[in-house]
Amino acid sequence: MIADRLAEYSKSLRYKDLPPAVVHEVKRRLLDSLGCAVGAWNARPCRIARTLAQSVKLAHGATLWGTSHKTLPDLATFANGALVRYLDFNDTYLAKEPAHPSDNIAAILAVGEAARASGKRVIQAIALAYEVQCRLCDAAALRPCGWDHVTYGPFSSAIATAKMMKLSDAQTLQAINLAGVANIALRQTRVGGLSMWKACAFSNAARNGVFAAMLAQRGMTGPSPIFEGEKGFMKLVSGPFELPAFGGERCLTGTDPSGRGSVPGSQSPPFKILDTYIKRYPVEYHAQTAVEAALAIREDLLKGEGVDALAGITDIEVGSYDVAIEIIGHDPEKWRPHTRETADHSFPYCVAVTLLDGKVTIRSFEARRLADPVLHELMQKVRVVPQPEFVGRYPQAMPTRITVRTKAGKDYVKQVDYPLGHPKNRMSDHEVEDKFRLLAAGQLDRARINTVSDVVWKLDQLKDISVLMPLLKMNRRN
């Protein structure tokens, strides 16, 4: 059974199984996620989540990032996870089902702090969470059935936190059963006008995963088989699927169709964290190539027609592929976004704001910018059209072709296939650190920004992950 295999893999994975490249990538993702979290500190949904978590105090619990308050690990997971996700700036994985696997990190750090776990154990759990969530995304799409991608989150977070808590095979199996039975999320979270819940959907899934592991630790059992059962996950949610082999899974290359066992082979596949993407811009990942293409066009446009060229734009065509169009270029609300959540999931908004401003930052989605009539006028000139030649290229590539036409009768065209941060166009360590520093500026002083960065790069040397938490406390009272 798949749940048994997941529990067995969780128990068998050791730190020494992780290649140096994986250990290093975990550090990069942790630094990136902390930057996203600090940058989102004042966001309203994050304040709501934090206020709720502050209503419970636990002396030896998990810290709410940015404060000295400690609470239950599941509540800390919810509040801290919303911080990581809010800006839509944390990493991404695109397959049959998309994901933001760094969404698991808040759960791992919360449980790790309460357990006084070492940096190596944290690294191990993060790599494990990426493996589980990404392999599930490879196996079956949830979106066509109306379920949200965060539905895989309780499984990955429960398994990773079970690893942090050193649960037995039997306890881990029950954590998986409990995580799966009650935490199916609706895709309505990402349809039409988007709400605050977009930032909280996975942090809630991870909170439920942590809660499942805590229950299993105390002897609670859950229904089984959770995946293959008569009314289980495959029958009602995902449809049947085969789970691919995991990174570090010894002497395995696959599984039999039932998921009950493994097929002998020579080598395990690479760890999935190496196939995930860091974001350069705070927009939905399918819009990363659109932003890069729009920036290049803007430069050509200004060179070719001067400073008044932007006012002369008559038509903007965004050529894309079916998945991207469904998510960020289909709903009428994408042409009239009233919330940050809708705007950063809008082809028209992301392209128009890039052309006008020559940049996209977290300030590009503030209320004043959202209300700009000039920006809204330009958005109405955007058409999103499918490109037949792009069929079959996703998820290996994320091509976007933008064509801008002007009153002067000229067409400016740019296509980008692999944005910076994609596995085929990786961000350097320096670029990842620069992103962290930019997001943390104003919230943490320079000395602590440097210290946090140093601690993360030396994560494998930490004996107790809790030493990181006081370093995240905000400069001012919030």
Summary of the structure (lengths in Angstrom):
residues: 478
radius of gyration: 22.2
end to end distance: 47.8
largest distance: 72.6
contacts: 1753
relative contact order: 0.14
helix: 55%
strand: 10%
